[in-house]
């Protein structure tokens, strides 16, 4: 199964600015886990680089990702350009 999601990260901006990027990565895992109904999630380096692109304080307001569920139940998350 393959799906494309636009994940809003505006809610993450309500945390202290020194922990925004790590919290955004955790939020992406939580969002994908809720929508794909699995706990085994692997985030690609491109998604991590996009979140950390402008540093720890200035995260993007939203990101577009592609989630692909493998046969064993794990989900691989990659960035869509």
C-alpha distance (Angstrom), angle and dihedral (degrees) to the residues before:
residue distance angle dihedral
X1 . . .
X2 3.78 . .
X3 3.80 127.4 .
X4 3.80 137.5 171.2
X5 3.81 118.3 -140.3
X6 3.79 134.1 -175.1
X7 3.79 103.5 -147.1
X8 3.83 114.8 -156.2
X9 3.80 111.1 -140.9
X10 3.81 97.7 -179.0
X11 3.82 91.9 103.4
X12 3.80 89.0 60.5
X13 3.82 90.2 62.4
X14 3.82 88.7 72.2
X15 3.82 91.0 76.1
X16 3.83 126.5 81.3
X17 3.79 109.6 -70.0
X18 3.80 94.5 -121.0
X19 3.83 92.7 66.3
X20 3.82 102.0 38.1
X21 3.81 100.9 107.9
X22 3.82 96.2 46.8
X23 3.81 89.4 46.5
X24 3.83 90.4 49.5
X25 3.82 91.2 54.7
X26 3.81 90.0 50.9
X27 3.82 89.9 47.4
X28 3.82 91.2 53.5
X29 3.82 89.5 53.3
X30 3.80 90.9 47.6
X31 3.83 92.6 47.9
X32 3.82 93.9 49.1
X33 3.80 91.7 44.4
X34 3.79 91.4 53.4
X35 3.81 95.2 46.6
X36 3.82 99.0 39.6
X37 3.85 93.6 37.2
X38 3.80 97.9 -129.8
X39 3.79 139.7 107.8
X40 3.82 98.4 -151.5
X41 3.82 102.7 87.5
X42 3.80 127.1 161.0
X43 3.80 116.2 -165.9
X44 3.79 116.2 -154.3
X45 3.80 120.1 -126.9
X46 3.82 90.6 -115.3
X47 3.83 91.4 63.9
X48 3.81 90.7 48.2
X49 3.82 91.6 48.4
X50 3.81 91.4 49.5
X51 3.81 91.8 53.3
X52 3.83 92.9 45.3
X53 3.85 93.9 40.1
X54 3.84 95.3 106.7
X55 3.79 97.1 31.1
X56 3.77 136.6 -96.7
X57 3.82 96.3 -52.9
X58 3.82 105.6 43.8
X59 3.79 109.7 58.7
X60 3.82 121.5 173.5
X61 3.82 115.0 -97.6
X62 3.82 91.5 -124.6
X63 3.80 139.7 -4.3
X64 3.79 132.0 -154.4
X65 3.80 114.8 -136.0
X66 3.79 138.5 173.5
X67 3.80 117.4 -135.8
X68 3.80 117.7 -160.2
X69 3.80 118.9 -171.2
X70 3.79 114.2 -149.4
X71 3.80 124.7 -147.5
X72 3.81 92.3 -101.5
X73 3.82 90.9 58.4
X74 3.80 99.0 -103.7
X75 3.79 119.5 129.6
X76 3.81 124.7 -141.0
X77 3.81 115.2 -156.5
X78 3.84 119.7 -158.1
X79 3.78 134.1 171.7
X80 3.82 120.5 -100.4
X81 3.81 116.4 -144.9
